[in-house]
Amino acid sequence: MKIFLVGFMGSGKSSLGRKLAHYINYHFLDLDKLIEAKVQMTIAEYFALYGEGSFRQLEKDVLQSSEYGVNTIIATGGGSPCYFDNINWMNQQGKTVYLSMKAASLADRLINSKRERPLIQGFNHEELVNYIKTKLEGREVYYRQAQFMVSGTDMTAEKLAGYLGISPVG
Ligand code: S3P
């Protein structure tokens, strides 16, 4: 089973994904890391050199052409489900989970880790909340196409495994 975690930057896709993989004995992959390995630079560097349009094409190519193997959890990037046919493609490949969180909580998490995230570089807390609110409005249409929607705020690997009907020993 492949499980794709989707949601806004800061919603915990990578950290929760890693914990869930450990708990249910799955492999874990981070799409941003696969992209960085492919182009041999950070995503921030790629954005600066080639721009967002080029990044979205690259993101789609890496998402849809990587070998995931069986029993893998994939943490996607915040924009991944919102471009091309990516969310439909993920829905066809396995289970998709939207980690939902409010803009203010996302901003609290992101304010300390915005340096590696090209879309939110240089924002103060208020600018960040406003940016997230606007962006979330557009993106929720895609995020909500995921098969499962859970709150990212207090989510644990144990709870998520339960929602997905996967037992830790399986
Ligand atoms: C992006 C989110 C990032 C990364 C890129 C663009 C976005 O991933 O893919 O900076 O458009 O929301 P994370 O959600 O893992 O930060």
Residues whose N, C-alpha, C, O or C-beta is under 5 A from the ligand:
A	BS01	S3P	G7 F8 M9 G10 D32 I43 T76 G77 G78 G79 R117 P118
